[in-house]
Amino acid sequence: MDPTQNELELNPAPAPGPEAHPPAEPPPAFSRSELTRALFLPHRAIALILGERERLAATVAGGPELGLTVILLLLAATAFALPYGAFSAAGGAGKAAVLFTVSMLICFPSLYIFNQYVGTGLRLEQTLAAAALFSAAAGIMSFGFFPIAWFLDFSITDQGTGAVSFRWLSNFLLAVAFGLGLLQVGRCFVWSGPFLRIGPAPKLLLLAWSGLLGYITFRMALVLGL
């Protein structure tokens, strides 16, 4: 028997290892044309704010159109919340928008100051974008709830117990929109995207700020008579 063949049988060639895959390309930031289109097309604004969170995070982290992104978020926060206030037990077209946006603006200075204190390195407009994302996402969620609120308000004719229970249901839907707005901030800036490299301190700060925002929003709801 050929000794070379014997050696090959005793020492078989190693199996080929798995192919090395190149690292995934980071998602691109939003372009000016995409953001401008979203300013005029509500369904595109919803898609960009809720459905493309990694690209939104990339835009906030280092995209050239951060200012336009902040404008889109603040406009969405106001415009999408108006129908809920107009067609529900909220009792005013602007109440839901004030609830989410003004409460956020009251709490925003504390978020920016403590972000600088813990050393996140986030600029003023980046911090505003993260805070405005809460208001925009909450406003969009309330927009999704407003046909339900309108139908229940229209169909409940009892002005006694039925009206009271509908008011509680309306406030519950607003609370759900609030929670989903905060969750969207976490999905964009805490659990995915370029902000993953930030250490635990800023994430704990965001958690504490969420509690503050929740309390201020509750107090705002009382002021608005919700």
C-alpha positions, 0 to 999 in steps of 0.5 A: 500500500502506498504510504502516502495514501496511508498517511492521508487516511490517518490524517484527513484534511480538515473540513472547510470552516464557515465562510467569513461574512463581511460586516453588515453595512450600517443603515443609511440616514434619511435623505432630505427628499425622504424627509420632505416627502414625509412632511406632506404625506402622512403615511410616509411620516408614519413609516419613517417614525415607526417603521424605520427605527434603525435609519431614524437612529442613524439620522439622529446619530450623525445624519446631515438632516437632523434639523429637518428630522426634528421638525418632522417629529414635532409636526407629527406630534402635533398633527397626528394628535389633533383628531383624537382630541376632536373626536373623543371624550378629551373635549378639545382638538388640542388637548391630546397634542398638548398632553404629549408635546407640552409635557415633553417640552417641560421635561426636555431641559432636565433630559439635556442637562443630565445627559451632559452631566453623565457625559453622553456627548449628545448635542442639543438637537440630538437630545431634542430629537430623542425627546420629540420621538416620544411625542411623535410616536404617542401622537401617531398611536392616538391617531390610530385610536381616534376612530375607535374613540369616535365610534364609542363616543357616537354609539354611547347614548347614556350620559350617565354611567356610559359616559363615565365609563367611556371617559375612562376608556378614552384616558386608558387609550391615551395612557397606552399611546403614552407607553408605546411612545416611550417604547419607541424611544427605547427601540430606537435609541436603547436596544438597537442602532448606533446608540448601543455603544453608549454605556449603562448610565445614559440608559438609566437616566432615560429610564428615570426621565421616563418616570418624570415624564410620566408624572408630568404628563399625569399632572398635565392631564389633570390640568386639561380636565382629562 
